[in-house]
């Protein structure tokens, strides 16, 4: 008996969690995976498929009929329904159409509504299922309706009550903790009227950039945010779990971009696609490596005259590359988190230059002494020490300036930064080291 089967037998149906099932499935080999998938409770199929990495998605949906998938999709919130259908369209458009046709008309309408938004718009990430109360509703009636909807399973996690007027314009937002201390016999209008400014909600618009929505969640520490249209009509809400997923995805994208690989390609099992994506950046890196080699070629005579230079060159380049990567990584991440303001470039560059210069001085002394003793040549130690200071200083400067410059040009700071930086630190490192050696040693 595999772990998944044992888990399904020992847990009541209402206690099963899709993420736990997905975690167990990932531990199985291909043969056991195909068999275990068939034991997933029918109502959780779509949920589990979304929890698994993309490469497992088609294996899951191929194990079930369109009818079974439709029944499972019907259990999801509208944003997850849309994600499932869109992902299914990418691998099997005809099956996606079959599943869509079998859904309730209301679900179809919700999916079509959300699909009209671009991937970078807030509307693409909202749930249209949202409980709202009118200003003239009594608090006791709202509490009773909350309880009834929760018992019927028609209401998921709710910790914030949206309050609208008769025309469905969003007016206020009331936390459940505040709602419970209201006078139950009075209407929302009467309770809120005592301190209306307290209940002004932080809102997002359906065509807002999703990055701005993420910033608002972080800035105001929100659990959910109402989404309205240009006229102020309440359309839905975005919840914190979706924001956590977006933050995680963005962090993953940055890590991949810094390494010169593509997120979508790496998630795919297609080796040719992943190989092509990597080859592009490796090709660019080859060109930049040739540029660094040309610098070395300029000092061919110097190297032949002083063979010790060839031994020490990689140290200068490596230290510069690592120091630059440290600055680059810090600045890229701070830009992503919004910790660097628009007019904060000077402070950021200054900090990284000072840190790199301090490290440059420290390691210049260390490597200078080592080189002088190693090759019994004091001036060689001076050459590599000066080169170390120059290269680490430039590494700190360019490591902070490159992502800031790309951000200014509205380009993702993580894309291409590492290749540009490596080229600069290699060229500066080799040129300063071999140039100083030509002037001082020969």
Order of alpha helices (4+ residues) and beta strands (2+ residues): alpha-alpha-alpha-alpha-alpha-alpha-alpha-alpha-alpha-beta-alpha-beta-beta-alpha-alpha-beta-alpha-beta-beta-alpha-alpha-alpha-alpha-alpha-alpha-alpha-alpha
